[in-house]
Amino acid sequence: MTGPDGASRTYSSAKRGAKAAETRGRLIGATAALLRDQGVAALSLEAVAAAAGVTRLTVYNQFGSRRGLLEAAFDALAAAGGVTDLAEAMAMTDPRAALARLVEVFCRFWGSDAGLAGLYAAAAADPELAESLAARNARRREALAVLVRRFGGPIGDAQRDVVDLLFALTSFAMFQALRAGGREPDAICALLKPLCDQAFASRPPAPATRPR
């Protein structure tokens, strides 16, 4: 059995872990708020520390760098924006219904927090962060490729064209372009779903018959 000293150490460790998690959450929230309200130019470890009421060293110990902080903020925004529902979409047996659900998931995510625009703006000037975001986006491309293959659509270059088109239609850039017209996320989703379905169900034209 664990004695009183062991129980005390376990309790203290649990308290420290909970405190660290609370601090991390506060720092990520401060990062998202700075991105949302002031843009990426205002973001620094010092600024996040001041907003969260901690020292710069605390921020550094949690994330290691500004990039680490930005990546953690993106992951937190993704979780809060419902990207985890993508697993539900991919489990659907009808690939066209799964695609429609995927469009809904990403429209909701892209519109969930204005801080996302700050993250993408930061990536434009930070090659390492851009690479990290590209890796995340590559997972969306792979999900689309899985659905296209499951549907039994075109193969080879024609399949790649369909995946590329769907990837562009479900991107943050496309969402932002449509949002600039004053549309709400639900309206954007309503625009994109039929376009994605049309691209998804397309077939390449039959090759021309050569004259004999």
C-alpha positions as protocol buffer text, in pm:
chain_id: "A"
residue {
  index: 1
  type: MET
  ca { x: 0 y: 0 z: 0 }
}
residue {
  index: 2
  type: THR
  ca { x: 113 y: 352 z: -60 }
}
residue {
  index: 3
  type: GLY
  ca { x: 198 y: 531 z: 263 }
}
residue {
  index: 4
  type: PRO
  ca { x: 102 y: 885 z: 359 }
}
residue {
  index: 5
  type: ASP
  ca { x: 418 y: 1026 z: 202 }
}
residue {
  index: 6
  type: GLY
  ca { x: 349 y: 848 z: -127 }
}
residue {
  index: 7
  type: ALA
  ca { x: -10 y: 964 z: -127 }
}
residue {
  index: 8
  type: SER
  ca { x: 103 y: 1320 z: -58 }
}
residue {
  index: 9
  type: ARG
  ca { x: 351 y: 1310 z: -346 }
}
residue {
  index: 10
  type: THR
  ca { x: 85 y: 1173 z: -582 }
}
residue {
  index: 11
  type: TYR
  ca { x: -158 y: 1446 z: -479 }
}
residue {
  index: 12
  type: SER
  ca { x: 106 y: 1718 z: -521 }
}
residue {
  index: 13
  type: SER
  ca { x: 199 y: 1583 z: -864 }
}
residue {
  index: 14
  type: ALA
  ca { x: -166 y: 1583 z: -969 }
}
residue {
  index: 15
  type: LYS
  ca { x: -203 y: 1941 z: -849 }
}
residue {
  index: 16
  type: ARG
  ca { x: 106 y: 2049 z: -1043 }
}
residue {
  index: 17
  type: GLY
  ca { x: -23 y: 1877 z: -1356 }
}
residue {
  index: 18
  type: ALA
  ca { x: -362 y: 2044 z: -1326 }
}
residue {
  index: 19
  type: LYS
  ca { x: -197 y: 2381 z: -1268 }
}
residue {
  index: 20
  type: ALA
  ca { x: 28 y: 2336 z: -1571 }
}
residue {
  index: 21
  type: ALA
  ca { x: -269 y: 2239 z: -1787 }
}
residue {
  index: 22
  type: GLU
  ca { x: -464 y: 2542 z: -1666 }
}
residue {
  index: 23
  type: THR
  ca { x: -169 y: 2770 z: -1742 }
}
residue {
  index: 24
  type: ARG
  ca { x: -125 y: 2617 z: -2087 }
}
residue {
  index: 25
  type: GLY
  ca { x: -492 y: 2668 z: -2164 }
}
residue {
  index: 26
  type: ARG
  ca { x: -473 y: 3029 z: -2049 }
}
residue {
  index: 27
  type: LEU
  ca { x: -169 y: 3093 z: -2269 }
}
residue {
  index: 28
  type: ILE
  ca { x: -336 y: 2940 z: -2574 }
}
residue {
  index: 29
  type: GLY
  ca { x: -646 y: 3149 z: -2508 }
}
residue {
  index: 30
  type: ALA
  ca { x: -434 y: 3463 z: -2482 }
}
residue {
  index: 31
  type: THR
  ca { x: -261 y: 3374 z: -2810 }
}
residue {
  index: 32
  type: ALA
  ca { x: -591 y: 3328 z: -2991 }
}
residue {
  index: 33
  type: ALA
  ca { x: -723 y: 3655 z: -2850 }
}
residue {
  index: 34
  type: LEU
  ca { x: -414 y: 3847 z: -2963 }
}
residue {
  index: 35
  type: LEU
  ca { x: -439 y: 3698 z: -3312 }
}
residue {
  index: 36
  type: ARG
  ca { x: -809 y: 3775 z: -3327 }
}
residue {
  index: 37
  type: ASP
  ca { x: -795 y: 4129 z: -3189 }
}
residue {
  index: 38
  type: GLN
  ca { x: -454 y: 4264 z: -3289 }
}
residue {
  index: 39
  type: GLY
  ca { x: -321 y: 4036 z: -3562 }
}
residue {
  index: 40
  type: VAL
  ca { x: 1 y: 3842 z: -3594 }
}
residue {
  index: 41
  type: ALA
  ca { x: 224 y: 4149 z: -3578 }
}
residue {
  index: 42
  type: ALA
  ca { x: 132 y: 4192 z: -3210 }
}
residue {
  index: 43
  type: LEU
  ca { x: 213 y: 3833 z: -3120 }
}
residue {
  index: 44
  type: SER
  ca { x: 526 y: 3759 z: -2920 }
}
residue {
  index: 45
  type: LEU
  ca { x: 612 y: 3547 z: -2620 }
}
residue {
  index: 46
  type: GLU
  ca { x: 627 y: 3865 z: -2415 }
}
residue {
  index: 47
  type: ALA
  ca { x: 285 y: 3983 z: -2532 }
}
residue {
  index: 48
  type: VAL
  ca { x: 125 y: 3646 z: -2457 }
}
residue {
  index: 49
  type: ALA
  ca { x: 291 y: 3637 z: -2115 }
}
residue {
  index: 50
  type: ALA
  ca { x: 161 y: 3983 z: -2030 }
}
residue {
  index: 51
  type: ALA
  ca { x: -191 y: 3898 z: -2148 }
}
residue {
  index: 52
  type: ALA
  ca { x: -195 y: 3578 z: -1943 }
}
residue {
  index: 53
  type: GLY
  ca { x: -33 y: 3732 z: -1635 }
}
residue {
  index: 54
  type: VAL
  ca { x: 275 y: 3509 z: -1634 }
}
residue {
  index: 55
  type: THR
  ca { x: 644 y: 3546 z: -1714 }
}
residue {
  index: 56
  type: ARG
  ca { x: 800 y: 3505 z: -2056 }
}
residue {
  index: 57
  type: LEU
  ca { x: 993 y: 3207 z: -1917 }
}
residue {
  index: 58
  type: THR
  ca { x: 664 y: 3034 z: -1835 }
}
residue {
  index: 59
  type: VAL
  ca { x: 553 y: 3071 z: -2197 }
}
residue {
  index: 60
  type: TYR
  ca { x: 890 y: 2947 z: -2320 }
}
residue {
  index: 61
  type: ASN
  ca { x: 884 y: 2646 z: -2088 }
}
residue {
  index: 62
  type: GLN
  ca { x: 539 y: 2549 z: -2214 }
}
residue {
  index: 63
  type: PHE
  ca { x: 594 y: 2593 z: -2588 }
}
residue {
  index: 64
  type: GLY
  ca { x: 963 y: 2643 z: -2658 }
}
residue {
  index: 65
  type: SER
  ca { x: 917 y: 2906 z: -2925 }
}
residue {
  index: 66
  type: ARG
  ca { x: 673 y: 3139 z: -3095 }
}
residue {
  index: 67
  type: ARG
  ca { x: 612 y: 2872 z: -3358 }
}
residue {
  index: 68
  type: GLY
  ca { x: 534 y: 2612 z: -3093 }
}
residue {
  index: 69
  type: LEU
  ca { x: 288 y: 2853 z: -2938 }
}
residue {
  index: 70
  type: LEU
  ca { x: 121 y: 2916 z: -3275 }
}
residue {
  index: 71
  type: GLU
  ca { x: 96 y: 2544 z: -3351 }
}
residue {
  index: 72
  type: ALA
  ca { x: -59 y: 2477 z: -3012 }
}
residue {
  index: 73
  type: ALA
  ca { x: -307 y: 2758 z: -3075 }
}
residue {
  index: 74
  type: PHE
  ca { x: -400 y: 2605 z: -3411 }
}
residue {
  index: 75
  type: ASP
  ca { x: -454 y: 2262 z: -3255 }
}
residue {
  index: 76
  type: ALA
  ca { x: -671 y: 2414 z: -2982 }
}
residue {
  index: 77
  type: LEU
  ca { x: -874 y: 2611 z: -3237 }
}
residue {
  index: 78
  type: ALA
  ca { x: -918 y: 2295 z: -3445 }
}
residue {
  index: 79
  type: ALA
  ca { x: -1049 y: 2102 z: -3146 }
}
residue {
  index: 80
  type: ALA
  ca { x: -1280 y: 2386 z: -3042 }
}
residue {
  index: 81
  type: GLY
  ca { x: -1397 y: 2427 z: -3402 }
}
residue {
  index: 82
  type: GLY
  ca { x: -1510 y: 2066 z: -3429 }
}
residue {
  index: 83
  type: VAL
  ca { x: -1246 y: 1921 z: -3662 }
}
residue {
  index: 84
  type: THR
  ca { x: -1263 y: 1602 z: -3454 }
}
residue {
  index: 85
  type: ASP
  ca { x: -1603 y: 1544 z: -3618 }
}
residue {
  index: 86
  type: LEU
  ca { x: -1410 y: 1457 z: -3935 }
}
residue {
  index: 87
  type: ALA
  ca { x: -1378 y: 1103 z: -3799 }
}
residue {
  index: 88
  type: GLU
  ca { x: -1758 y: 1078 z: -3798 }
}
residue {
  index: 89
  type: ALA
  ca { x: -1770 y: 1194 z: -4161 }
}
residue {
  index: 90
  type: MET
  ca { x: -1507 y: 943 z: -4273 }
}
residue {
  index: 91
  type: ALA
  ca { x: -1698 y: 660 z: -4102 }
}
residue {
  index: 92
  type: MET
  ca { x: -2010 y: 722 z: -4311 }
}
residue {
  index: 93
  type: THR
  ca { x: -2077 y: 445 z: -4562 }
}
residue {
  index: 94
  type: ASP
  ca { x: -2204 y: 671 z: -4842 }
}
residue {
  index: 95
  type: PRO
  ca { x: -1899 y: 862 z: -4978 }
}
residue {
  index: 96
  type: ARG
  ca { x: -2111 y: 1144 z: -5117 }
}
residue {
  index: 97
  type: ALA
  ca { x: -2281 y: 1194 z: -4782 }
}
residue {
  index: 98
  type: ALA
  ca { x: -1938 y: 1176 z: -4619 }
}
residue {
  index: 99
  type: LEU
  ca { x: -1812 y: 1450 z: -4850 }
}
residue {
  index: 100
  type: ALA
  ca { x: -2108 y: 1673 z: -4765 }
}
residue {
  index: 101
  type: ARG
  ca { x: -2035 y: 1620 z: -4396 }
}
residue {
  index: 102
  type: LEU
  ca { x: -1666 y: 1700 z: -4450 }
}
residue {
  index: 103
  type: VAL
  ca { x: -1763 y: 2029 z: -4615 }
}
residue {
  index: 104
  type: GLU
  ca { x: -1984 y: 2110 z: -4316 }
}
residue {
  index: 105
  type: VAL
  ca { x: -1704 y: 2029 z: -4071 }
}
residue {
  index: 106
  type: PHE
  ca { x: -1453 y: 2255 z: -4243 }
}
residue {
  index: 107
  type: CYS
  ca { x: -1693 y: 2541 z: -4304 }
}
residue {
  index: 108
  type: ARG
  ca { x: -1775 y: 2538 z: -3936 }
}
residue {
  index: 109
  type: PHE
  ca { x: -1407 y: 2521 z: -3844 }
}
residue {
  index: 110
  type: TRP
  ca { x: -1294 y: 2796 z: -4082 }
}
residue {
  index: 111
  type: GLY
  ca { x: -1563 y: 3024 z: -3944 }
}
residue {
  index: 112
  type: SER
  ca { x: -1517 y: 2931 z: -3579 }
}
residue {
  index: 113
  type: ASP
  ca { x: -1251 y: 3184 z: -3477 }
}
residue {
  index: 114
  type: ALA
  ca { x: -1104 y: 3495 z: -3636 }
}
residue {
  index: 115
  type: GLY
  ca { x: -769 y: 3393 z: -3491 }
}
residue {
  index: 116
  type: LEU
  ca { x: -728 y: 3147 z: -3780 }
}
residue {
  index: 117
  type: ALA
  ca { x: -672 y: 3437 z: -4018 }
}
residue {
  index: 118
  type: GLY
  ca { x: -387 y: 3551 z: -3796 }
}
residue {
  index: 119
  type: LEU
  ca { x: -229 y: 3206 z: -3801 }
}
residue {
  index: 120
  type: TYR
  ca { x: -238 y: 3189 z: -4180 }
}
residue {
  index: 121
  type: ALA
  ca { x: -100 y: 3542 z: -4199 }
}
residue {
  index: 122
  type: ALA
  ca { x: 184 y: 3437 z: -3969 }
}
residue {
  index: 123
  type: ALA
  ca { x: 259 y: 3139 z: -4193 }
}
residue {
  index: 124
  type: ALA
  ca { x: 317 y: 3374 z: -4488 }
}
residue {
  index: 125
  type: ALA
  ca { x: 625 y: 3509 z: -4310 }
}
residue {
  index: 126
  type: ASP
  ca { x: 729 y: 3193 z: -4125 }
}
residue {
  index: 127
  type: PRO
  ca { x: 837 y: 2903 z: -4351 }
}
residue {
  index: 128
  type: GLU
  ca { x: 843 y: 2655 z: -4063 }
}
residue {
  index: 129
  type: LEU
  ca { x: 489 y: 2742 z: -3954 }
}
residue {
  index: 130
  type: ALA
  ca { x: 379 y: 2734 z: -4318 }
}
residue {
  index: 131
  type: GLU
  ca { x: 522 y: 2383 z: -4344 }
}
residue {
  index: 132
  type: SER
  ca { x: 336 y: 2279 z: -4030 }
}
residue {
  index: 133
  type: LEU
  ca { x: 4 y: 2415 z: -4157 }
}
residue {
  index: 134
  type: ALA
  ca { x: 68 y: 2250 z: -4494 }
}
residue {
  index: 135
  type: ALA
  ca { x: 110 y: 1916 z: -4317 }
}
residue {
  index: 136
  type: ARG
  ca { x: -226 y: 1967 z: -4145 }
}
residue {
  index: 137
  type: ASN
  ca { x: -388 y: 2058 z: -4474 }
}
residue {
  index: 138
  type: ALA
  ca { x: -234 y: 1750 z: -4632 }
}
residue {
  index: 139
  type: ARG
  ca { x: -448 y: 1542 z: -4397 }
}
residue {
  index: 140
  type: ARG
  ca { x: -757 y: 1709 z: -4544 }
}
residue {
  index: 141
  type: ARG
  ca { x: -630 y: 1626 z: -4894 }
}
residue {
  index: 142
  type: GLU
  ca { x: -576 y: 1264 z: -4797 }
}
residue {
  index: 143
  type: ALA
  ca { x: -929 y: 1241 z: -4653 }
}
residue {
  index: 144
  type: LEU
  ca { x: -1067 y: 1373 z: -4981 }
}
residue {
  index: 145
  type: ALA
  ca { x: -855 y: 1124 z: -5177 }
}
residue {
  index: 146
  type: VAL
  ca { x: -991 y: 840 z: -4964 }
}
residue {
  index: 147
  type: LEU
  ca { x: -1349 y: 945 z: -5042 }
}
residue {
  index: 148
  type: VAL
  ca { x: -1278 y: 978 z: -5414 }
}
residue {
  index: 149
  type: ARG
  ca { x: -1126 y: 630 z: -5423 }
}
residue {
  index: 150
  type: ARG
  ca { x: -1415 y: 492 z: -5220 }
}
residue {
  index: 151
  type: PHE
  ca { x: -1664 y: 642 z: -5464 }
}
residue {
  index: 152
  type: GLY
  ca { x: -1494 y: 462 z: -5751 }
}
residue {
  index: 153
  type: GLY
  ca { x: -1441 y: 772 z: -5956 }
}
residue {
  index: 154
  type: PRO
  ca { x: -1166 y: 848 z: -6204 }
}
residue {
  index: 155
  type: ILE
  ca { x: -816 y: 708 z: -6166 }
}
residue {
  index: 156
  type: GLY
  ca { x: -469 y: 838 z: -6230 }
}
residue {
  index: 157
  type: ASP
  ca { x: -433 y: 1203 z: -6330 }
}
residue {
  index: 158
  type: ALA
  ca { x: -809 y: 1245 z: -6353 }
}
residue {
  index: 159
  type: GLN
  ca { x: -846 y: 1136 z: -5991 }
}
residue {
  index: 160
  type: ARG
  ca { x: -574 y: 1376 z: -5885 }
}
residue {
  index: 161
  type: ASP
  ca { x: -757 y: 1657 z: -6064 }
}
residue {
  index: 162
  type: VAL
  ca { x: -1077 y: 1582 z: -5873 }
}
residue {
  index: 163
  type: VAL
  ca { x: -891 y: 1570 z: -5539 }
}
residue {
  index: 164
  type: ASP
  ca { x: -711 y: 1897 z: -5619 }
}
residue {
  index: 165
  type: LEU
  ca { x: -1038 y: 2067 z: -5704 }
}
residue {
  index: 166
  type: LEU
  ca { x: -1207 y: 1944 z: -5387 }
}
residue {
  index: 167
  type: PHE
  ca { x: -901 y: 2048 z: -5186 }
}
residue {
  index: 168
  type: ALA
  ca { x: -926 y: 2402 z: -5325 }
}
residue {
  index: 169
  type: LEU
  ca { x: -1302 y: 2424 z: -5269 }
}
residue {
  index: 170
  type: THR
  ca { x: -1271 y: 2318 z: -4903 }
}
residue {
  index: 171
  type: SER
  ca { x: -969 y: 2539 z: -4825 }
}
residue {
  index: 172
  type: PHE
  ca { x: -945 y: 2829 z: -4584 }
}
residue {
  index: 173
  type: ALA
  ca { x: -854 y: 3055 z: -4877 }
}
residue {
  index: 174
  type: MET
  ca { x: -1179 y: 2969 z: -5056 }
}
residue {
  index: 175
  type: PHE
  ca { x: -1378 y: 3017 z: -4736 }
}
residue {
  index: 176
  type: GLN
  ca { x: -1218 y: 3358 z: -4678 }
}
residue {
  index: 177
  type: ALA
  ca { x: -1283 y: 3466 z: -5037 }
}
residue {
  index: 178
  type: LEU
  ca { x: -1653 y: 3383 z: -5002 }
}
residue {
  index: 179
  type: ARG
  ca { x: -1670 y: 3530 z: -4652 }
}
residue {
  index: 180
  type: ALA
  ca { x: -1540 y: 3860 z: -4789 }
}
residue {
  index: 181
  type: GLY
  ca { x: -1873 y: 3895 z: -4969 }
}
residue {
  index: 182
  type: GLY
  ca { x: -2051 y: 3911 z: -4634 }
}
residue {
  index: 183
  type: ARG
  ca { x: -2169 y: 3551 z: -4630 }
}
residue {
  index: 184
  type: GLU
  ca { x: -2212 y: 3358 z: -4309 }
}
residue {
  index: 185
  type: PRO
  ca { x: -2050 y: 3012 z: -4274 }
}
residue {
  index: 186
  type: ASP
  ca { x: -2382 y: 2831 z: -4329 }
}
residue {
  index: 187
  type: ALA
  ca { x: -2437 y: 3023 z: -4653 }
}
residue {
  index: 188
  type: ILE
  ca { x: -2084 y: 2940 z: -4768 }
}
residue {
  index: 189
  type: CYS
  ca { x: -2145 y: 2575 z: -4687 }
}
residue {
  index: 190
  type: ALA
  ca { x: -2466 y: 2582 z: -4890 }
}
residue {
  index: 191
  type: LEU
  ca { x: -2270 y: 2720 z: -5186 }
}
residue {
  index: 192
  type: LEU
  ca { x: -1985 y: 2475 z: -5162 }
}
residue {
  index: 193
  type: LYS
  ca { x: -2167 y: 2147 z: -5104 }
}
residue {
  index: 194
  type: PRO
  ca { x: -2327 y: 2119 z: -5449 }
}
residue {
  index: 195
  type: LEU
  ca { x: -2005 y: 2233 z: -5617 }
}
residue {
  index: 196
  type: CYS
  ca { x: -1805 y: 1972 z: -5430 }
}
residue {
  index: 197
  type: ASP
  ca { x: -2061 y: 1704 z: -5508 }
}
residue {
  index: 198
  type: GLN
  ca { x: -2051 y: 1793 z: -5876 }
}
residue {
  index: 199
  type: ALA
  ca { x: -1672 y: 1772 z: -5880 }
}
residue {
  index: 200
  type: PHE
  ca { x: -1682 y: 1452 z: -5677 }
}
residue {
  index: 201
  type: ALA
  ca { x: -1920 y: 1274 z: -5909 }
}
residue {
  index: 202
  type: SER
  ca { x: -1757 y: 1395 z: -6231 }
}
residue {
  index: 203
  type: ARG
  ca { x: -1608 y: 1157 z: -6483 }
}
residue {
  index: 204
  type: PRO
  ca { x: -1328 y: 1235 z: -6726 }
}
residue {
  index: 205
  type: PRO
  ca { x: -1434 y: 1268 z: -7089 }
}
residue {
  index: 206
  type: ALA
  ca { x: -1395 y: 955 z: -7297 }
}
residue {
  index: 207
  type: PRO
  ca { x: -1079 y: 955 z: -7511 }
}
residue {
  index: 208
  type: ALA
  ca { x: -1131 y: 1057 z: -7870 }
}
residue {
  index: 209
  type: THR
  ca { x: -1146 y: 767 z: -8116 }
}
residue {
  index: 210
  type: ARG
  ca { x: -854 y: 767 z: -8355 }
}
residue {
  index: 211
  type: PRO
  ca { x: -943 y: 747 z: -8725 }
}
residue {
  index: 212
  type: ARG
  ca { x: -844 y: 424 z: -8892 }
}
